[in-house]
């Protein structure tokens, strides 16, 4: 399997916004600090909102828990 960075770049290149929700959420899970995690969560949340993705609420709750909304 490709490293996550390569998967993110490929999804962007392919216009796979649905897939980017999951990939950015994975990146948040793997981040080394809360600021990096929230950076990725914000991206995941924006793509989720644009796609009406079922993860919208869970992503919002994660950002809320970190005081980022």
mmCIF file of the N, C-alpha and C atoms, coordinates in Angstrom:
data_MODEL
# 
_entry.id   MODEL 
# 
loop_
_atom_site.group_PDB 
_atom_site.id 
_atom_site.type_symbol 
_atom_site.label_atom_id 
_atom_site.label_alt_id 
_atom_site.label_comp_id 
_atom_site.label_asym_id 
_atom_site.label_entity_id 
_atom_site.label_seq_id 
_atom_site.pdbx_PDB_ins_code 
_atom_site.Cartn_x 
_atom_site.Cartn_y 
_atom_site.Cartn_z 
_atom_site.occupancy 
_atom_site.B_iso_or_equiv 
_atom_site.pdbx_formal_charge 
_atom_site.auth_seq_id 
_atom_site.auth_comp_id 
_atom_site.auth_asym_id 
_atom_site.auth_atom_id 
_atom_site.pdbx_PDB_model_num 
ATOM 1   N N  . UNK A 1 1  ? 0.842   -1.188 0.000  1.00 0.00 ? 1  UNK A N  1 
ATOM 2   C CA . UNK A 1 1  ? 0.000   0.000  0.000  1.00 0.00 ? 1  UNK A CA 1 
ATOM 3   C C  . UNK A 1 1  ? 0.885   1.248  0.000  1.00 0.00 ? 1  UNK A C  1 
ATOM 4   N N  . UNK A 1 2  ? 0.406   2.274  -0.664 1.00 0.00 ? 2  UNK A N  1 
ATOM 5   C CA . UNK A 1 2  ? 1.130   3.535  -0.728 1.00 0.00 ? 2  UNK A CA 1 
ATOM 6   C C  . UNK A 1 2  ? 1.136   4.207  0.640  1.00 0.00 ? 2  UNK A C  1 
ATOM 7   N N  . UNK A 1 3  ? 2.207   4.961  0.917  1.00 0.00 ? 3  UNK A N  1 
ATOM 8   C CA . UNK A 1 3  ? 2.186   5.775  2.139  1.00 0.00 ? 3  UNK A CA 1 
ATOM 9   C C  . UNK A 1 3  ? 1.018   6.771  2.082  1.00 0.00 ? 3  UNK A C  1 
ATOM 10  N N  . UNK A 1 4  ? 0.576   7.199  3.230  1.00 0.00 ? 4  UNK A N  1 
ATOM 11  C CA . UNK A 1 4  ? -0.593  8.070  3.317  1.00 0.00 ? 4  UNK A CA 1 
ATOM 12  C C  . UNK A 1 4  ? -0.415  9.357  2.517  1.00 0.00 ? 4  UNK A C  1 
ATOM 13  N N  . UNK A 1 5  ? 0.774   9.950  2.553  1.00 0.00 ? 5  UNK A N  1 
ATOM 14  C CA . UNK A 1 5  ? 1.008   11.174 1.775  1.00 0.00 ? 5  UNK A CA 1 
ATOM 15  C C  . UNK A 1 5  ? 0.769   10.936 0.293  1.00 0.00 ? 5  UNK A C  1 
ATOM 16  N N  . UNK A 1 6  ? 1.230   9.821  -0.209 1.00 0.00 ? 6  UNK A N  1 
ATOM 17  C CA . UNK A 1 6  ? 1.044   9.496  -1.625 1.00 0.00 ? 6  UNK A CA 1 
ATOM 18  C C  . UNK A 1 6  ? -0.437  9.257  -1.934 1.00 0.00 ? 6  UNK A C  1 
ATOM 19  N N  . UNK A 1 7  ? -1.146  8.638  -1.012 1.00 0.00 ? 7  UNK A N  1 
ATOM 20  C CA . UNK A 1 7  ? -2.579  8.413  -1.200 1.00 0.00 ? 7  UNK A CA 1 
ATOM 21  C C  . UNK A 1 7  ? -3.336  9.739  -1.232 1.00 0.00 ? 7  UNK A C  1 
ATOM 22  N N  . UNK A 1 8  ? -2.951  10.666 -0.353 1.00 0.00 ? 8  UNK A N  1 
ATOM 23  C CA . UNK A 1 8  ? -3.584  11.986 -0.340 1.00 0.00 ? 8  UNK A CA 1 
ATOM 24  C C  . UNK A 1 8  ? -3.343  12.715 -1.660 1.00 0.00 ? 8  UNK A C  1 
ATOM 25  N N  . UNK A 1 9  ? -2.106  12.697 -2.129 1.00 0.00 ? 9  UNK A N  1 
ATOM 26  C CA . UNK A 1 9  ? -1.791  13.364 -3.396 1.00 0.00 ? 9  UNK A CA 1 
ATOM 27  C C  . UNK A 1 9  ? -2.552  12.738 -4.557 1.00 0.00 ? 9  UNK A C  1 
ATOM 28  N N  . UNK A 1 10 ? -2.633  11.422 -4.572 1.00 0.00 ? 10 UNK A N  1 
ATOM 29  C CA . UNK A 1 10 ? -3.355  10.728 -5.643 1.00 0.00 ? 10 UNK A CA 1 
ATOM 30  C C  . UNK A 1 10 ? -4.847  11.053 -5.602 1.00 0.00 ? 10 UNK A C  1 
ATOM 31  N N  . UNK A 1 11 ? -5.419  11.106 -4.407 1.00 0.00 ? 11 UNK A N  1 
ATOM 32  C CA . UNK A 1 11 ? -6.842  11.429 -4.272 1.00 0.00 ? 11 UNK A CA 1 
ATOM 33  C C  . UNK A 1 11 ? -7.118  12.861 -4.725 1.00 0.00 ? 11 UNK A C  1 
ATOM 34  N N  . UNK A 1 12 ? -6.219  13.780 -4.385 1.00 0.00 ? 12 UNK A N  1 
ATOM 35  C CA . UNK A 1 12 ? -6.377  15.163 -4.861 1.00 0.00 ? 12 UNK A CA 1 
ATOM 36  C C  . UNK A 1 12 ? -6.303  15.207 -6.385 1.00 0.00 ? 12 UNK A C  1 
ATOM 37  N N  . UNK A 1 13 ? -5.319  14.522 -6.945 1.00 0.00 ? 13 UNK A N  1 
ATOM 38  C CA . UNK A 1 13 ? -5.137  14.518 -8.403 1.00 0.00 ? 13 UNK A CA 1 
ATOM 39  C C  . UNK A 1 13 ? -6.351  13.918 -9.113 1.00 0.00 ? 13 UNK A C  1 
ATOM 40  N N  . UNK A 1 14 ? -6.952  12.922 -8.494 1.00 0.00 ? 14 UNK A N  1 
ATOM 41  C CA . UNK A 1 14 ? -8.106  12.251 -9.099 1.00 0.00 ? 14 UNK A CA 1 
ATOM 42  C C  . UNK A 1 14 ? -9.422  12.972 -8.812 1.00 0.00 ? 14 UNK A C  1 
ATOM 43  N N  . UNK A 1 15 ? -9.382  13.990 -7.950 1.00 0.00 ? 15 UNK A N  1 
ATOM 44  C CA . UNK A 1 15 ? -10.619 14.677 -7.584 1.00 0.00 ? 15 UNK A CA 1 
ATOM 45  C C  . UNK A 1 15 ? -11.522 13.836 -6.702 1.00 0.00 ? 15 UNK A C  1 
ATOM 46  N N  . UNK A 1 16 ? -10.932 12.903 -5.968 1.00 0.00 ? 16 UNK A N  1 
ATOM 47  C CA . UNK A 1 16 ? -11.691 11.993 -5.099 1.00 0.00 ? 16 UNK A CA 1 
ATOM 48  C C  . UNK A 1 16 ? -11.948 12.651 -3.748 1.00 0.00 ? 16 UNK A C  1 
ATOM 49  N N  . UNK A 1 17 ? -12.880 13.570 -3.715 1.00 0.00 ? 17 UNK A N  1 
ATOM 50  C CA . UNK A 1 17 ? -13.150 14.317 -2.485 1.00 0.00 ? 17 UNK A CA 1 
ATOM 51  C C  . UNK A 1 17 ? -13.762 13.437 -1.412 1.00 0.00 ? 17 UNK A C  1 
ATOM 52  N N  . UNK A 1 18 ? -14.545 12.449 -1.809 1.00 0.00 ? 18 UNK A N  1 
ATOM 53  C CA . UNK A 1 18 ? -15.119 11.509 -0.840 1.00 0.00 ? 18 UNK A CA 1 
ATOM 54  C C  . UNK A 1 18 ? -13.994 10.748 -0.134 1.00 0.00 ? 18 UNK A C  1 
ATOM 55  N N  . UNK A 1 19 ? -13.056 10.256 -0.909 1.00 0.00 ? 19 UNK A N  1 
ATOM 56  C CA . UNK A 1 19 ? -11.927 9.524  -0.336 1.00 0.00 ? 19 UNK A CA 1 
ATOM 57  C C  . UNK A 1 19 ? -11.037 10.395 0.530  1.00 0.00 ? 19 UNK A C  1 
ATOM 58  N N  . UNK A 1 20 ? -10.944 11.682 0.192  1.00 0.00 ? 20 UNK A N  1 
ATOM 59  C CA . UNK A 1 20 ? -10.110 12.592 0.981  1.00 0.00 ? 20 UNK A CA 1 
ATOM 60  C C  . UNK A 1 20 ? -10.612 12.743 2.415  1.00 0.00 ? 20 UNK A C  1 
ATOM 61  N N  . UNK A 1 21 ? -11.901 12.599 2.613  1.00 0.00 ? 21 UNK A N  1 
ATOM 62  C CA . UNK A 1 21 ? -12.442 12.671 3.974  1.00 0.00 ? 21 UNK A CA 1 
ATOM 63  C C  . UNK A 1 21 ? -11.770 11.608 4.837  1.00 0.00 ? 21 UNK A C  1 
ATOM 64  N N  . UNK A 1 22 ? -11.770 10.385 4.367  1.00 0.00 ? 22 UNK A N  1 
ATOM 65  C CA . UNK A 1 22 ? -11.179 9.283  5.134  1.00 0.00 ? 22 UNK A CA 1 
ATOM 66  C C  . UNK A 1 22 ? -9.666  9.409  5.247  1.00 0.00 ? 22 UNK A C  1 
ATOM 67  N N  . UNK A 1 23 ? -9.024  9.826  4.166  1.00 0.00 ? 23 UNK A N  1 
ATOM 68  C CA . UNK A 1 23 ? -7.568  9.947  4.198  1.00 0.00 ? 23 UNK A CA 1 
ATOM 69  C C  . UNK A 1 23 ? -7.113  11.044 5.157  1.00 0.00 ? 23 UNK A C  1 
ATOM 70  N N  . UNK A 1 24 ? -7.786  12.182 5.144  1.00 0.00 ? 24 UNK A N  1 
ATOM 71  C CA . UNK A 1 24 ? -7.420  13.247 6.079  1.00 0.00 ? 24 UNK A CA 1 
ATOM 72  C C  . UNK A 1 24 ? -7.733  12.855 7.524  1.00 0.00 ? 24 UNK A C  1 
ATOM 73  N N  . UNK A 1 25 ? -8.800  12.111 7.735  1.00 0.00 ? 25 UNK A N  1 
ATOM 74  C CA . UNK A 1 25 ? -9.095  11.625 9.087  1.00 0.00 ? 25 UNK A CA 1 
ATOM 75  C C  . UNK A 1 25 ? -8.007  10.650 9.547  1.00 0.00 ? 25 UNK A C  1 
ATOM 76  N N  . UNK A 1 26 ? -7.534  9.799  8.645  1.00 0.00 ? 26 UNK A N  1 
ATOM 77  C CA . UNK A 1 26 ? -6.427  8.892  8.979  1.00 0.00 ? 26 UNK A CA 1 
ATOM 78  C C  . UNK A 1 26 ? -5.174  9.684  9.316  1.00 0.00 ? 26 UNK A C  1 
ATOM 79  N N  . UNK A 1 27 ? -4.899  10.719 8.538  1.00 0.00 ? 27 UNK A N  1 
ATOM 80  C CA . UNK A 1 27 ? -3.722  11.558 8.796  1.00 0.00 ? 27 UNK A CA 1 
ATOM 81  C C  . UNK A 1 27 ? -3.833  12.200 10.178 1.00 0.00 ? 27 UNK A C  1 
ATOM 82  N N  . UNK A 1 28 ? -5.034  12.634 10.553 1.00 0.00 ? 28 UNK A N  1 
ATOM 83  C CA . UNK A 1 28 ? -5.239  13.206 11.884 1.00 0.00 ? 28 UNK A CA 1 
ATOM 84  C C  . UNK A 1 28 ? -4.945  12.172 12.967 1.00 0.00 ? 28 UNK A C  1 
ATOM 85  N N  . UNK A 1 29 ? -5.391  10.948 12.738 1.00 0.00 ? 29 UNK A N  1 
ATOM 86  C CA . UNK A 1 29 ? -5.157  9.876  13.714 1.00 0.00 ? 29 UNK A CA 1 
ATOM 87  C C  . UNK A 1 29 ? -3.668  9.584  13.885 1.00 0.00 ? 29 UNK A C  1 
ATOM 88  N N  . UNK A 1 30 ? -2.893  9.808  12.841 1.00 0.00 ? 30 UNK A N  1 
ATOM 89  C CA . UNK A 1 30 ? -1.465  9.501  12.873 1.00 0.00 ? 30 UNK A CA 1 
ATOM 90  C C  . UNK A 1 30 ? -0.592  10.705 13.219 1.00 0.00 ? 30 UNK A C  1 
ATOM 91  N N  . UNK A 1 31 ? -1.188  11.873 13.377 1.00 0.00 ? 31 UNK A N  1 
ATOM 92  C CA . UNK A 1 31 ? -0.427  13.098 13.634 1.00 0.00 ? 31 UNK A CA 1 
ATOM 93  C C  . UNK A 1 31 ? 0.298   13.017 14.977 1.00 0.00 ? 31 UNK A C  1 
ATOM 94  N N  . UNK A 1 32 ? 1.424   13.715 15.035 1.00 0.00 ? 32 UNK A N  1 
ATOM 95  C CA . UNK A 1 32 ? 2.262   13.691 16.237 1.00 0.00 ? 32 UNK A CA 1 
ATOM 96  C C  . UNK A 1 32 ? 1.850   14.695 17.304 1.00 0.00 ? 32 UNK A C  1 
ATOM 97  N N  . UNK A 1 33 ? 1.029   15.674 16.946 1.00 0.00 ? 33 UNK A N  1 
ATOM 98  C CA . UNK A 1 33 ? 0.578   16.642 17.939 1.00 0.00 ? 33 UNK A CA 1 
ATOM 99  C C  . UNK A 1 33 ? -0.827  17.118 17.596 1.00 0.00 ? 33 UNK A C  1 
ATOM 100 N N  . UNK A 1 34 ? -1.448  17.786 18.557 1.00 0.00 ? 34 UNK A N  1 
ATOM 101 C CA . UNK A 1 34 ? -2.844  18.178 18.402 1.00 0.00 ? 34 UNK A CA 1 
ATOM 102 C C  . UNK A 1 34 ? -3.016  19.214 17.291 1.00 0.00 ? 34 UNK A C  1 
ATOM 103 N N  . UNK A 1 35 ? -2.065  20.105 17.112 1.00 0.00 ? 35 UNK A N  1 
ATOM 104 C CA . UNK A 1 35 ? -2.199  21.110 16.052 1.00 0.00 ? 35 UNK A CA 1 
ATOM 105 C C  . UNK A 1 35 ? -2.196  20.455 14.676 1.00 0.00 ? 35 UNK A C  1 
ATOM 106 N N  . UNK A 1 36 ? -1.313  19.517 14.470 1.00 0.00 ? 36 UNK A N  1 
ATOM 107 C CA . UNK A 1 36 ? -1.277  18.803 13.189 1.00 0.00 ? 36 UNK A CA 1 
ATOM 108 C C  . UNK A 1 36 ? -2.553  17.988 13.005 1.00 0.00 ? 36 UNK A C  1 
ATOM 109 N N  . UNK A 1 37 ? -3.002  17.334 14.059 1.00 0.00 ? 37 UNK A N  1 
ATOM 110 C CA . UNK A 1 37 ? -4.223  16.538 13.975 1.00 0.00 ? 37 UNK A CA 1 
ATOM 111 C C  . UNK A 1 37 ? -5.405  17.420 13.596 1.00 0.00 ? 37 UNK A C  1 
ATOM 112 N N  . UNK A 1 38 ? -5.500  18.585 14.202 1.00 0.00 ? 38 UNK A N  1 
ATOM 113 C CA . UNK A 1 38 ? -6.619  19.483 13.904 1.00 0.00 ? 38 UNK A CA 1 
ATOM 114 C C  . UNK A 1 38 ? -6.517  20.069 12.503 1.00 0.00 ? 38 UNK A C  1 
ATOM 115 N N  . UNK A 1 39 ? -5.309  20.269 12.021 1.00 0.00 ? 39 UNK A N  1 
ATOM 116 C CA . UNK A 1 39 ? -5.113  20.713 10.640 1.00 0.00 ? 39 UNK A CA 1 
ATOM 117 C C  . UNK A 1 39 ? -5.741  19.693 9.689  1.00 0.00 ? 39 UNK A C  1 
ATOM 118 N N  . UNK A 1 40 ? -5.412  18.423 9.883  1.00 0.00 ? 40 UNK A N  1 
ATOM 119 C CA . UNK A 1 40 ? -5.957  17.371 9.034  1.00 0.00 ? 40 UNK A CA 1 
ATOM 120 C C  . UNK A 1 40 ? -7.463  17.188 9.245  1.00 0.00 ? 40 UNK A C  1 
ATOM 121 N N  . UNK A 1 41 ? -7.909  17.281 10.500 1.00 0.00 ? 41 UNK A N  1 
ATOM 122 C CA . UNK A 1 41 ? -9.340  17.153 10.769 1.00 0.00 ? 41 UNK A CA 1 
ATOM 123 C C  . UNK A 1 41 ? -10.139 18.258 10.091 1.00 0.00 ? 41 UNK A C  1 
ATOM 124 N N  . UNK A 1 42 ? -9.589  19.459 10.065 1.00 0.00 ? 42 UNK A N  1 
ATOM 125 C CA . UNK A 1 42 ? -10.270 20.565 9.400  1.00 0.00 ? 42 UNK A CA 1 
ATOM 126 C C  . UNK A 1 42 ? -10.441 20.278 7.921  1.00 0.00 ? 42 UNK A C  1 
ATOM 127 N N  . UNK A 1 43 ? -9.386  19.761 7.302  1.00 0.00 ? 43 UNK A N  1 
ATOM 128 C CA . UNK A 1 43 ? -9.490  19.399 5.885  1.00 0.00 ? 43 UNK A CA 1 
ATOM 129 C C  . UNK A 1 43 ? -10.528 18.299 5.684  1.00 0.00 ? 43 UNK A C  1 
ATOM 130 N N  . UNK A 1 44 ? -10.487 17.291 6.529  1.00 0.00 ? 44 UNK A N  1 
ATOM 131 C CA . UNK A 1 44 ? -11.460 16.200 6.427  1.00 0.00 ? 44 UNK A CA 1 
ATOM 132 C C  . UNK A 1 44 ? -12.876 16.745 6.578  1.00 0.00 ? 44 UNK A C  1 
ATOM 133 N N  . UNK A 1 45 ? -13.071 17.637 7.533  1.00 0.00 ? 45 UNK A N  1 
ATOM 134 C CA . UNK A 1 45 ? -14.399 18.189 7.794  1.00 0.00 ? 45 UNK A CA 1 
ATOM 135 C C  . UNK A 1 45 ? -14.905 19.016 6.615  1.00 0.00 ? 45 UNK A C  1 
ATOM 136 N N  . UNK A 1 46 ? -14.039 19.822 6.032  1.00 0.00 ? 46 UNK A N  1 
ATOM 137 C CA . UNK A 1 46 ? -14.448 20.637 4.884  1.00 0.00 ? 46 UNK A CA 1 
ATOM 138 C C  . UNK A 1 46 ? -14.866 19.749 3.715  1.00 0.00 ? 46 UNK A C  1 
ATOM 139 N N  . UNK A 1 47 ? -14.055 18.753 3.405  1.00 0.00 ? 47 UNK A N  1 
ATOM 140 C CA . UNK A 1 47 ? -14.424 17.838 2.321  1.00 0.00 ? 47 UNK A CA 1 
ATOM 141 C C  . UNK A 1 47 ? -15.694 17.074 2.667  1.00 0.00 ? 47 UNK A C  1 
ATOM 142 N N  . UNK A 1 48 ? -15.869 16.702 3.929  1.00 0.00 ? 48 UNK A N  1 
ATOM 143 C CA . UNK A 1 48 ? -17.080 15.997 4.346  1.00 0.00 ? 48 UNK A CA 1 
ATOM 144 C C  . UNK A 1 48 ? -18.312 16.876 4.156  1.00 0.00 ? 48 UNK A C  1 
ATOM 145 N N  . UNK A 1 49 ? -18.213 18.140 4.540  1.00 0.00 ? 49 UNK A N  1 
ATOM 146 C CA . UNK A 1 49 ? -19.339 19.055 4.358  1.00 0.00 ? 49 UNK A CA 1 
ATOM 147 C C  . UNK A 1 49 ? -19.693 19.202 2.892  1.00 0.00 ? 49 UNK A C  1 
ATOM 148 N N  . UNK A 1 50 ? -18.674 19.333 2.051  1.00 0.00 ? 50 UNK A N  1 
ATOM 149 C CA . UNK A 1 50 ? -18.920 19.498 0.613  1.00 0.00 ? 50 UNK A CA 1 
ATOM 150 C C  . UNK A 1 50 ? -19.603 18.279 0.005  1.00 0.00 ? 50 UNK A C  1 
ATOM 151 N N  . UNK A 1 51 ? -19.345 17.102 0.543  1.00 0.00 ? 51 UNK A N  1 
ATOM 152 C CA . UNK A 1 51 ? -19.872 15.858 -0.011 1.00 0.00 ? 51 UNK A CA 1 
ATOM 153 C C  . UNK A 1 51 ? -21.092 15.334 0.752  1.00 0.00 ? 51 UNK A C  1 
ATOM 154 N N  . UNK A 1 52 ? -21.493 16.046 1.793  1.00 0.00 ? 52 UNK A N  1 
ATOM 155 C CA . UNK A 1 52 ? -22.546 15.543 2.674  1.00 0.00 ? 52 UNK A CA 1 
ATOM 156 C C  . UNK A 1 52 ? -22.206 14.124 3.147  1.00 0.00 ? 52 UNK A C  1 
ATOM 157 N N  . UNK A 1 53 ? -20.954 13.961 3.525  1.00 0.00 ? 53 UNK A N  1 
ATOM 158 C CA . UNK A 1 53 ? -20.390 12.676 3.964  1.00 0.00 ? 53 UNK A CA 1 
ATOM 159 C C  . UNK A 1 53 ? -20.943 12.325 5.348  1.00 0.00 ? 53 UNK A C  1 
ATOM 160 N N  . UNK A 1 54 ? -21.192 11.044 5.603  1.00 0.00 ? 54 UNK A N  1 
ATOM 161 C CA . UNK A 1 54 ? -21.729 10.649 6.910  1.00 0.00 ? 54 UNK A CA 1 
ATOM 162 C C  . UNK A 1 54 ? -20.781 10.935 8.080  1.00 0.00 ? 54 UNK A C  1 
ATOM 163 N N  . UNK A 1 55 ? -19.527 11.228 7.822  1.00 0.00 ? 55 UNK A N  1 
ATOM 164 C CA . UNK A 1 55 ? -18.571 11.498 8.894  1.00 0.00 ? 55 UNK A CA 1 
ATOM 165 C C  . UNK A 1 55 ? -18.624 12.942 9.397  1.00 0.00 ? 55 UNK A C  1 
ATOM 166 N N  . UNK A 1 56 ? -19.481 13.785 8.812  1.00 0.00 ? 56 UNK A N  1 
ATOM 167 C CA . UNK A 1 56 ? -19.528 15.208 9.191  1.00 0.00 ? 56 UNK A CA 1 
ATOM 168 C C  . UNK A 1 56 ? -19.643 15.403 10.696 1.00 0.00 ? 56 UNK A C  1 
ATOM 169 N N  . UNK A 1 57 ? -20.604 14.763 11.309 1.00 0.00 ? 57 UNK A N  1 
ATOM 170 C CA . UNK A 1 57 ? -20.827 14.977 12.734 1.00 0.00 ? 57 UNK A CA 1 
ATOM 171 C C  . UNK A 1 57 ? -19.652 14.492 13.573 1.00 0.00 ? 57 UNK A C  1 
ATOM 172 N N  . UNK A 1 58 ? -19.122 13.337 13.259 1.00 0.00 ? 58 UNK A N  1 
ATOM 173 C CA . UNK A 1 58 ? -17.994 12.813 14.035 1.00 0.00 ? 58 UNK A CA 1 
ATOM 174 C C  . UNK A 1 58 ? -16.773 13.726 13.917 1.00 0.00 ? 58 UNK A C  1 
ATOM 175 N N  . UNK A 1 59 ? -16.526 14.237 12.731 1.00 0.00 ? 59 UNK A N  1 
ATOM 176 C CA . UNK A 1 59 ? -15.400 15.152 12.543 1.00 0.00 ? 59 UNK A CA 1 
ATOM 177 C C  . UNK A 1 59 ? -15.636 16.452 13.302 1.00 0.00 ? 59 UNK A C  1 
ATOM 178 N N  . UNK A 1 60 ? -16.843 16.964 13.238 1.00 0.00 ? 60 UNK A N  1 
ATOM 179 C CA . UNK A 1 60 ? -17.186 18.174 13.981 1.00 0.00 ? 60 UNK A CA 1 
ATOM 180 C C  . UNK A 1 60 ? -16.952 17.958 15.475 1.00 0.00 ? 60 UNK A C  1 
ATOM 181 N N  . UNK A 1 61 ? -17.401 16.829 15.984 1.00 0.00 ? 61 UNK A N  1 
ATOM 182 C CA . UNK A 1 61 ? -17.251 16.526 17.412 1.00 0.00 ? 61 UNK A CA 1 
ATOM 183 C C  . UNK A 1 61 ? -15.778 16.449 17.810 1.00 0.00 ? 61 UNK A C  1 
ATOM 184 N N  . UNK A 1 62 ? -14.955 15.896 16.944 1.00 0.00 ? 62 UNK A N  1 
ATOM 185 C CA . UNK A 1 62 ? -13.514 15.812 17.240 1.00 0.00 ? 62 UNK A CA 1 
ATOM 186 C C  . UNK A 1 62 ? -12.898 17.207 17.292 1.00 0.00 ? 62 UNK A C  1 
ATOM 187 N N  . UNK A 1 63 ? -13.280 18.063 16.351 1.00 0.00 ? 63 UNK A N  1 
ATOM 188 C CA . UNK A 1 63 ? -12.768 19.435 16.358 1.00 0.00 ? 63 UNK A CA 1 
ATOM 189 C C  . UNK A 1 63 ? -13.297 20.207 17.566 1.00 0.00 ? 63 UNK A C  1 
ATOM 190 N N  . UNK A 1 64 ? -14.547 20.006 17.897 1.00 0.00 ? 64 UNK A N  1 
ATOM 191 C CA . UNK A 1 64 ? -15.150 20.655 19.062 1.00 0.00 ? 64 UNK A CA 1 
ATOM 192 C C  . UNK A 1 64 ? -14.421 20.258 20.339 1.00 0.00 ? 64 UNK A C  1 
ATOM 193 N N  . UNK A 1 65 ? -14.100 18.989 20.466 1.00 0.00 ? 65 UNK A N  1 
ATOM 194 C CA . UNK A 1 65 ? -13.408 18.500 21.656 1.00 0.00 ? 65 UNK A CA 1 
ATOM 195 C C  . UNK A 1 65 ? -12.037 19.152 21.836 1.00 0.00 ? 65 UNK A C  1 
ATOM 196 N N  . UNK A 1 66 ? -11.451 19.592 20.742 1.00 0.00 ? 66 UNK A N  1 
ATOM 197 C CA . UNK A 1 66 ? -10.144 20.272 20.801 1.00 0.00 ? 66 UNK A CA 1 
ATOM 198 C C  . UNK A 1 66 ? -10.287 21.798 20.826 1.00 0.00 ? 66 UNK A C  1 
ATOM 199 N N  . UNK A 1 67 ? -11.515 22.271 20.917 1.00 0.00 ? 67 UNK A N  1 
ATOM 200 C CA . UNK A 1 67 ? -11.751 23.712 20.964 1.00 0.00 ? 67 UNK A CA 1 
ATOM 201 C C  . UNK A 1 67 ? -11.457 24.424 19.668 1.00 0.00 ? 67 UNK A C  1 
ATOM 202 N N  . UNK A 1 68 ? -11.656 23.737 18.542 1.00 0.00 ? 68 UNK A N  1 
ATOM 203 C CA . UNK A 1 68 ? -11.309 24.293 17.237 1.00 0.00 ? 68 UNK A CA 1 
ATOM 204 C C  . UNK A 1 68 ? -12.502 24.745 16.421 1.00 0.00 ? 68 UNK A C  1 
ATOM 205 N N  . UNK A 1 69 ? -13.696 24.768 17.002 1.00 0.00 ? 69 UNK A N  1 
ATOM 206 C CA . UNK A 1 69 ? -14.867 25.288 16.280 1.00 0.00 ? 69 UNK A CA 1 
ATOM 207 C C  . UNK A 1 69 ? -15.536 26.367 17.095 1.00 0.00 ? 69 UNK A C  1 
# 
